[in-house]
Amino acid sequence: MGIIRQHLRLSNIAMPQLEEIDALALVDSGALELCIPQSLADRLKLTRLQDREVILASGEAKKVPYVGGVKIEVFGRETTVAANVMGDEVLLGAIPMEAMDLLIHPASLQLMPNPAHPNIPASLAKGVRSARNDHA
């Protein structure tokens, strides 16, 4: 699969008076969370919640600030998450994509709303029980 980028809007949920920021994000389903550069965290005046240890693709562990609450909007869908502050670009990981019910279309290399739920994001609130556990 190739590189996928997506325009999205970021804002500080606690400070709606601040201007939203348009960002071009690297879409990475192998990453878990949202990552943003320090300059963007500063512009949004995000609250530092704690430090997090992040494992990079190289296997190196790095301690980074963890900030919140970042509101993400794309395709008319929204979610609010915390973000790792690191790197020089926005990285959209699997957790916020799942929260907005977004999928990667492998043939077109595009992020898109889940076609099974075109009008509103859907979420799974219960797990699927295995037949083996039904008789326990």
Sine and cosine of phi, psi and omega as CSV:
sin_phi,cos_phi,sin_psi,cos_psi,sin_omega,cos_omega
0.00,0.00,0.51,-0.86,-0.02,-1.00
-1.00,-0.06,-0.15,-0.99,0.00,-1.00
-0.99,0.15,0.72,-0.70,0.02,-1.00
-0.87,-0.49,0.75,-0.66,0.07,-1.00
-0.82,-0.57,0.53,-0.85,-0.04,-1.00
-0.61,-0.79,0.73,-0.68,0.12,-0.99
-0.96,0.27,0.69,-0.73,0.07,-1.00
-0.53,-0.85,0.18,-0.98,0.02,-1.00
-0.90,-0.44,0.70,-0.71,0.01,-1.00
-0.87,-0.50,0.60,-0.80,0.06,-1.00
-0.48,-0.88,0.19,-0.98,0.03,-1.00
-0.99,-0.11,0.92,-0.39,-0.07,-1.00
-0.87,0.49,-0.48,0.88,-0.03,-1.00
-1.00,0.09,-0.21,0.98,-0.03,-1.00
-0.73,-0.68,0.95,0.32,-0.07,-1.00
-0.90,0.44,-0.27,0.96,0.02,-1.00
-0.96,0.28,-0.32,0.95,0.05,-1.00
-0.96,0.29,0.54,-0.84,0.02,-1.00
-0.93,0.38,0.68,-0.73,0.10,-1.00
-0.93,0.37,0.41,-0.91,-0.01,-1.00
-0.90,-0.44,0.78,-0.63,0.14,-0.99
-0.99,0.12,0.73,-0.69,-0.02,-1.00
-0.66,-0.75,0.53,-0.85,0.14,-0.99
-0.98,-0.18,0.91,-0.41,-0.10,-1.00
-0.97,-0.22,0.59,-0.81,0.22,-0.98
-0.98,0.18,0.81,-0.58,0.00,-1.00
-1.00,-0.04,0.84,-0.55,-0.07,-1.00
-0.66,-0.75,0.98,-0.18,-0.01,-1.00
-0.95,0.32,-0.19,0.98,0.07,-1.00
-1.00,0.08,-0.24,0.97,0.09,-1.00
-1.00,-0.07,0.47,-0.88,-0.03,-1.00
-1.00,0.04,-0.74,0.67,-0.22,-0.98
-0.91,-0.41,-0.04,-1.00,0.14,-0.99
-0.99,0.15,0.71,-0.71,0.12,-0.99
-0.85,-0.52,0.68,-0.73,0.01,-1.00
-0.70,-0.71,0.48,-0.88,0.06,-1.00
-0.95,0.32,0.38,-0.92,0.02,-1.00
-0.84,0.55,-0.64,0.77,-0.03,-1.00
-0.87,0.50,-0.61,0.79,0.02,-1.00
-0.95,0.30,-0.66,0.75,0.06,-1.00
-0.87,0.50,-0.64,0.77,0.03,-1.00
-0.92,0.40,-0.71,0.70,-0.01,-1.00
-0.88,0.47,-0.58,0.82,0.00,-1.00
-1.00,0.06,-0.11,0.99,0.00,-1.00
0.81,0.59,0.75,0.67,-0.04,-1.00
-0.98,0.21,0.55,-0.84,-0.01,-1.00
-0.99,0.16,0.76,-0.65,0.09,-1.00
-0.97,0.24,0.86,-0.51,-0.04,-1.00
-1.00,-0.02,-0.67,0.74,-0.03,-1.00
-0.09,-1.00,-0.03,-1.00,0.16,-0.99
-0.98,-0.19,0.49,-0.87,0.03,-1.00
-0.77,-0.64,0.51,-0.86,0.15,-0.99
-0.99,-0.11,0.83,-0.56,-0.02,-1.00
-0.93,-0.38,0.71,-0.71,0.07,-1.00
-0.99,-0.11,0.88,-0.48,-0.03,-1.00
-0.99,0.16,0.21,-0.98,0.01,-1.00
-0.85,0.52,-0.49,0.87,0.01,-1.00
-0.96,0.27,-0.17,0.99,-0.07,-1.00
1.00,-0.07,-0.16,0.99,0.02,-1.00
-0.94,0.33,0.67,-0.74,0.09,-1.00
-1.00,-0.08,0.70,-0.72,-0.03,-1.00
-0.69,-0.72,0.72,-0.69,0.05,-1.00
-1.00,0.05,0.80,-0.60,-0.04,-1.00
-0.72,-0.69,0.41,-0.91,0.11,-0.99
-0.93,0.37,0.55,-0.84,0.04,-1.00
-0.87,-0.49,0.88,-0.47,-0.12,-0.99
-0.86,-0.50,0.35,-0.94,0.03,-1.00
-0.41,-0.91,0.07,-1.00,-0.38,0.92
-1.00,-0.06,0.83,-0.56,-0.02,-1.00
-1.00,-0.10,0.85,-0.52,0.09,-1.00
-1.00,-0.02,0.79,-0.61,0.04,-1.00
-0.93,-0.36,0.71,-0.71,0.08,-1.00
-0.75,-0.66,0.78,-0.63,0.08,-1.00
-0.45,-0.90,0.68,-0.73,-0.02,-1.00
0.84,0.55,0.50,0.87,-0.03,-1.00
0.96,0.27,0.15,0.99,0.03,-1.00
-0.95,-0.30,0.57,-0.82,-0.05,-1.00
-0.75,-0.67,0.44,-0.90,0.21,-0.98
-0.46,-0.89,0.34,-0.94,0.07,-1.00
-0.85,-0.52,0.78,-0.62,-0.09,-1.00
-0.65,-0.76,0.16,-0.99,0.23,-0.97
-1.00,-0.08,0.28,-0.96,-0.07,-1.00
-0.67,-0.74,0.57,-0.82,0.19,-0.98
-0.98,0.18,0.72,-0.69,0.03,-1.00
-0.99,-0.13,0.94,-0.33,-0.06,-1.00
-0.18,-0.98,0.37,-0.93,0.11,-0.99
0.98,0.22,-0.12,-0.99,-0.06,-1.00
-0.87,-0.50,0.19,0.98,0.07,-1.00
-0.50,-0.86,0.27,-0.96,0.05,-1.00
-0.98,0.22,0.69,-0.72,0.06,-1.00
-0.83,-0.56,0.85,-0.53,0.00,-1.00
-0.99,-0.16,0.92,-0.39,-0.05,-1.00
-1.00,-0.08,-0.07,-1.00,-0.13,-0.99
-0.92,0.40,-0.60,0.80,-0.07,-1.00
-0.90,0.44,-0.78,0.63,0.05,-1.00
-0.91,0.41,-0.52,0.85,0.06,-1.00
-0.90,0.45,-0.70,0.72,0.04,-1.00
-0.89,0.46,-0.66,0.75,-0.03,-1.00
-0.89,0.45,-0.50,0.87,0.02,-1.00
-0.99,-0.14,0.07,1.00,0.01,-1.00
0.83,0.56,0.80,0.59,0.01,-1.00
-0.95,-0.32,0.51,-0.86,0.01,-1.00
-0.80,-0.60,0.43,-0.90,0.15,-0.99
-0.99,-0.11,0.82,-0.57,0.06,-1.00
-1.00,0.01,0.94,-0.33,-0.16,-0.99
-0.91,0.41,-0.55,0.83,-0.04,-1.00
-0.95,0.31,-0.65,0.76,-0.03,-1.00
-1.00,-0.08,-0.11,0.99,-0.05,-1.00
0.79,0.61,0.78,0.63,0.02,-1.00
-0.73,-0.68,0.52,-0.85,0.15,-0.99
-0.99,0.11,0.62,-0.78,-0.04,-1.00
-0.47,-0.88,0.42,-0.91,0.13,-0.99
-0.90,0.44,0.55,-0.84,0.03,-1.00
-0.87,0.50,0.88,-0.47,-0.02,-1.00
-0.89,0.45,-0.33,0.94,0.07,-1.00
-0.95,0.31,-0.32,0.95,0.00,-1.00
-0.68,-0.74,0.94,0.35,-0.14,-0.99
-0.95,0.32,-0.40,0.91,-0.12,-0.99
-0.98,-0.18,-0.41,0.91,-0.04,-1.00
-0.46,-0.89,0.65,-0.76,0.01,-1.00
-0.89,0.45,0.60,-0.80,0.06,-1.00
-0.92,-0.38,0.39,-0.92,-0.02,-1.00
-0.64,-0.77,0.52,-0.85,0.06,-1.00
-1.00,-0.05,0.87,-0.49,-0.04,-1.00
-0.97,-0.24,-0.04,1.00,0.02,-1.00
-0.56,-0.83,0.47,-0.88,0.03,-1.00
-1.00,0.08,0.23,-0.97,0.06,-1.00
-1.00,-0.05,0.79,-0.62,0.00,-1.00
-0.99,0.13,0.64,-0.77,0.06,-1.00
-0.99,0.14,0.50,-0.86,0.00,-1.00
-0.88,0.47,-0.50,0.87,0.01,-1.00
-0.90,0.44,-0.53,0.85,-0.03,-1.00
-1.00,0.04,-0.19,0.98,-0.04,-1.00
-0.91,0.42,-0.45,0.89,-0.08,-1.00
-0.97,-0.23,0.11,0.99,-0.05,-1.00
-0.97,0.23,0.00,0.00,0.00,0.00
